[in-house]
């Protein structure tokens, strides 16, 4: 683990940062739409599938060091964070 020191010799907390997925709008699922025409006329089939761009609605941004969650939220206001 990399130690990041602030001035004064204190270690800065490390955070994992996740943002809501813009592809599925945080639902973790996207609609799969199929349509066509057969002997009975036009048809539409809508099914949900897992979003391939995220993990349960959130996309991992990375791990960064901040003095506080408040400072982190200033840079990533819509994030979900986990202090390491």
ROSE-4610 file (N, C-alpha, C; in Angstrom, 1 decimal, always signed):
// ROSE-4610
residu = [X/X/X/X/X/X/X/X/X/X/X/X/X/X/X/X/X/X/X/X/X/X/X/X/X/X/X/X/X/X/X/X/X/X/X/X/X/X/X/X/X/X/X/X/X/X/X/X/X/X/X/X/X/X/X/X/X/X/X/X/X/X/X/X/X/X/X/X/X/X/X/X/X/X/X/X/X/X/X/X/X/X/X/X/X/X/X/X/X/X/X/X/X/X/X/X/X/X/X/X/X/X/X/X/X/X/X/X/X/X/X/X/X/X/X/X/X/X/X/X/X/X/X/X/X/X/X/X/X/X/X/X/X/X/X/X/X/X/X/X/X/X/X/X/X/X/X/X/X/X/X/X/X/X/X/X/X/X/X/X/X/X/X/X/X/X/X/X/X/X/X/X/X/X/X/X/X/X/X/X/X/X/X/X/X/X/X/X/X/X/X/X/X/X/X/X/X/X/X/X/X/X/X/X/X/X/X/X/X/X/X/X/X/X/X/X/X/X/X/X/X/X/X/X/X/X/X/X/X/X/X/X/X/X/X/X/X/X/X/X/X/X/X/X/X/X/X/X/X/X/X/X]
num = [1/1/1/2/2/2/3/3/3/4/4/4/5/5/5/6/6/6/7/7/7/8/8/8/9/9/9/10/10/10/11/11/11/12/12/12/13/13/13/14/14/14/15/15/15/16/16/16/17/17/17/18/18/18/19/19/19/20/20/20/21/21/21/22/22/22/23/23/23/24/24/24/25/25/25/26/26/26/27/27/27/28/28/28/29/29/29/30/30/30/31/31/31/32/32/32/33/33/33/34/34/34/35/35/35/36/36/36/37/37/37/38/38/38/39/39/39/40/40/40/41/41/41/42/42/42/43/43/43/44/44/44/45/45/45/46/46/46/47/47/47/48/48/48/49/49/49/50/50/50/51/51/51/52/52/52/53/53/53/54/54/54/55/55/55/56/56/56/57/57/57/58/58/58/59/59/59/60/60/60/61/61/61/62/62/62/63/63/63/64/64/64/65/65/65/66/66/66/67/67/67/68/68/68/69/69/69/70/70/70/71/71/71/72/72/72/73/73/73/74/74/74/75/75/75/76/76/76/77/77/77/78/78/78/79/79/79/80/80/80/81/81/81/82/82/82/83/83/83/84/84/84]
x = [+0.8/+0.0/+0.9/+0.6/+1.3/+0.8/+1.7/+1.4/+1.5/+0.5/+0.5/+0.5/+1.5/+1.5/+1.1/+0.4/+0.1/+1.2/+1.1/+2.1/+1.8/+2.8/+2.6/+2.8/+3.0/+3.4/+2.2/+1.0/-0.2/-0.6/-1.0/-1.4/-2.8/-2.9/-4.2/-5.0/-6.4/-7.2/-7.3/-7.4/-7.5/-9.0/-9.5/-10.9/-11.0/-12.0/-12.4/-13.6/-13.6/-14.6/-15.4/-16.7/-17.6/-18.6/-18.9/-19.9/-21.1/-22.3/-23.5/-23.3/-23.6/-23.5/-24.4/-23.9/-24.7/-25.5/-25.0/-25.6/-26.9/-27.0/-28.2/-28.8/-28.3/-28.8/-28.8/-27.9/-27.8/-28.6/-29.4/-30.3/-29.5/-28.4/-27.7/-28.2/-29.3/-30.0/-30.3/-30.3/-30.6/-31.7/-32.6/-33.6/-33.1/-33.4/-33.1/-34.4/-34.4/-35.6/-35.4/-36.3/-36.3/-37.7/-37.8/-39.1/-39.0/-40.2/-40.2/-41.7/-41.8/-43.2/-43.2/-44.2/-44.4/-45.8/-46.2/-47.5/-48.7/-48.5/-49.5/-49.4/-48.5/-48.4/-47.1/-47.0/-45.8/-45.7/-44.5/-44.3/-43.1/-43.2/-42.1/-41.8/-40.5/-40.1/-39.1/-39.5/-38.6/-38.2/-36.9/-36.3/-35.2/-35.1/-34.0/-32.8/-31.6/-30.3/-29.4/-28.4/-27.4/-26.6/-26.3/-25.5/-24.1/-23.4/-22.1/-21.0/-21.5/-20.6/-20.4/-21.1/-21.0/-21.2/-21.1/-21.3/-22.5/-23.7/-24.9/-25.2/-25.0/-25.4/-24.3/-23.1/-22.0/-20.8/-20.0/-18.8/-17.6/-16.6/-15.4/-14.6/-14.2/-13.4/-12.0/-11.7/-10.3/-10.2/-8.9/-8.6/-7.8/-8.2/-7.6/-7.4/-6.6/-6.3/-6.9/-7.7/-8.3/-8.2/-8.2/-8.2/-9.5/-10.6/-11.9/-12.9/-14.0/-15.1/-15.6/-15.6/-16.1/-15.2/-13.9/-13.0/-13.2/-13.4/-13.7/-15.0/-16.0/-17.3/-17.3/-16.4/-16.2/-15.8/-14.9/-14.5/-15.4/-16.1/-17.0/-18.3/-19.1/-20.4/-21.4/-21.4/-22.4/-21.9/-20.7/-20.0/-20.5/-20.3/-20.4/-19.0/-18.6/-17.2/-17.1/-16.0/-15.6/-14.2/-14.2/-12.8/-12.1/-10.9/-10.0/-9.3]
y = [-1.2/+0.0/+1.2/+2.2/+3.4/+4.4/+5.0/+5.9/+7.3/+8.1/+9.5/+10.4/+11.2/+12.1/+13.5/+14.1/+15.5/+16.3/+17.6/+18.4/+18.2/+18.0/+17.7/+16.3/+15.4/+14.0/+13.1/+13.5/+12.7/+12.0/+10.7/+10.0/+10.5/+10.6/+11.0/+9.7/+9.8/+8.6/+8.3/+7.0/+6.5/+6.1/+6.4/+6.1/+5.4/+4.4/+3.9/+4.7/+5.1/+6.0/+5.3/+5.4/+4.8/+5.9/+6.0/+6.9/+6.1/+6.7/+6.1/+5.9/+4.8/+4.5/+5.3/+6.0/+6.8/+5.9/+4.7/+3.9/+3.4/+2.9/+2.3/+3.2/+4.4/+5.4/+4.8/+4.0/+3.4/+2.2/+1.7/+0.6/-0.7/-0.8/-2.0/-2.9/-2.4/-3.2/-2.2/-2.8/-2.0/-2.8/-2.1/-2.8/-3.2/-4.5/-5.0/-5.0/-4.3/-4.2/-4.9/-5.8/-6.5/-6.3/-6.2/-6.0/-6.6/-6.8/-7.3/-7.5/-8.2/-8.5/-10.0/-10.7/-12.1/-12.3/-13.5/-13.8/-13.2/-12.9/-12.3/-10.8/-10.2/-8.8/-8.3/-7.0/-6.5/-7.0/-7.2/-7.7/-6.9/-6.8/-6.1/-7.0/-7.2/-8.0/-7.2/-6.8/-6.0/-6.8/-7.0/-7.8/-6.9/-7.2/-6.5/-7.4/-6.8/-7.5/-6.7/-7.4/-6.7/-5.7/-4.6/-3.5/-4.0/-4.0/-4.4/-3.3/-2.1/-1.0/-0.8/-1.5/-1.2/-2.4/-2.2/-3.3/-2.9/-3.4/-3.1/-1.6/-0.9/+0.5/+1.5/+1.0/+1.9/+1.5/+2.5/+2.3/+2.7/+1.9/+2.1/+3.2/+4.3/+5.4/+5.1/+4.8/+4.5/+4.8/+4.8/+4.9/+6.2/+7.1/+8.4/+8.7/+9.7/+10.2/+11.6/+11.8/+13.0/+13.2/+14.5/+14.8/+14.4/+14.5/+14.2/+13.8/+13.2/+12.9/+14.2/+15.3/+16.6/+17.1/+16.9/+17.3/+16.4/+15.1/+14.2/+14.6/+14.8/+15.2/+16.5/+17.4/+18.6/+18.2/+17.2/+16.8/+15.8/+14.9/+13.9/+14.0/+15.0/+15.2/+14.1/+13.4/+12.3/+10.9/+10.8/+9.6/+8.8/+7.5/+6.6/+6.3/+6.5/+6.3/+5.3/+4.6/+3.7/+4.0/+4.3/+4.6/+3.3/+3.3/+2.1/+2.1]
z = [+0.0/+0.0/+0.0/-0.8/-0.9/+0.2/+0.9/+2.0/+1.4/+1.5/+1.1/+2.3/+2.5/+3.7/+3.3/+4.2/+4.0/+4.8/+4.6/+5.4/+6.8/+7.7/+9.1/+9.4/+8.3/+8.5/+8.7/+8.6/+8.8/+7.5/+7.6/+6.4/+5.9/+4.6/+4.0/+3.9/+4.1/+3.9/+2.4/+2.1/+0.8/+0.5/-0.6/-1.0/-2.3/-2.4/-3.7/-4.1/-5.4/-5.9/-7.0/-6.9/-7.9/-8.3/-9.6/-10.1/-10.7/-10.6/-11.2/-12.7/-13.2/-14.6/-15.4/-16.5/-17.3/-18.4/-18.7/-19.7/-19.2/-17.9/-17.4/-16.4/-16.2/-15.2/-13.8/-13.5/-12.1/-11.8/-12.7/-12.5/-12.5/-13.3/-13.5/-14.6/-15.2/-16.3/-17.4/-18.6/-19.8/-20.6/-21.3/-22.0/-23.4/-23.8/-25.0/-25.9/-26.9/-27.7/-29.0/-29.3/-30.6/-31.2/-32.5/-33.2/-34.6/-35.1/-36.5/-36.9/-38.0/-38.5/-38.9/-38.5/-38.9/-39.5/-39.6/-40.2/-39.4/-38.1/-37.3/-37.2/-37.9/-37.9/-37.1/-36.8/-36.1/-34.7/-34.2/-32.8/-32.2/-30.9/-30.1/-28.9/-28.6/-27.5/-26.7/-25.5/-24.6/-23.4/-23.3/-22.1/-21.5/-20.2/-19.4/-19.4/-19.5/-19.4/-18.6/-18.0/-17.2/-18.0/-17.4/-18.1/-18.1/-19.3/-19.4/-19.1/-18.9/-18.6/-17.1/-16.2/-14.8/-14.0/-12.7/-11.7/-10.8/-11.1/-10.3/-10.2/-11.4/-11.4/-11.2/-10.8/-10.5/-11.3/-11.7/-12.5/-11.6/-11.5/-10.7/-11.4/-10.6/-11.1/-10.8/-9.5/-9.1/-7.6/-7.2/-5.8/-5.7/-4.8/-4.6/-3.2/-2.9/-1.5/-1.3/-0.2/+0.1/+1.6/+2.0/+3.5/+4.1/+3.4/+3.9/+2.8/+3.2/+2.3/+1.7/+2.5/+2.0/+0.8/+0.9/-0.2/-1.4/-1.2/-2.3/-3.0/-2.2/-2.8/-3.6/-3.3/-4.1/-5.5/-5.6/-7.0/-7.6/-6.8/-7.3/-6.6/-6.9/-6.1/-6.1/-7.2/-7.4/-7.1/-6.4/-6.2/-5.0/-5.1/-3.9/-3.5/-2.3/-1.9/-0.8/-0.7/+0.3/+0.8/+2.1/+2.7/+2.9/+2.5/+2.6/+3.9]
